[in-house]
Amino acid sequence: MCALEWRNPRIHSEDRRKVWLACGEHREYLHDYLAAREFPVRMVEDPTAAEVR
């Protein structure tokens, strides 16, 4: 399990992040989905370390 921290820069300020949890099977797909839309995205291997804002 990992967490993907991301934001939509068109509607969220720099300090706003969303967190999606993903299993190992889907994390690359979700990362690529967000990155293709040019959303800043960061993969966090330990979901408890993700900053929820």
C-alpha positions, 0 to 999 in steps of 0.5 A: 500500500502506498499513498499518492499526494497530488493536487490540481494546480488550476484549482488548488493552491500550493499548500493543498494536497489530496491523498489517494491510497493505492495497492501495489497493483494500481499505484503506477497506473494512478501515478501515470493518470495524474502525471499525464494531466500534469498534476504535481504528484508524489508517491509515498511508500508509507501511507502514514507519512502522507500529509493530509491537508 
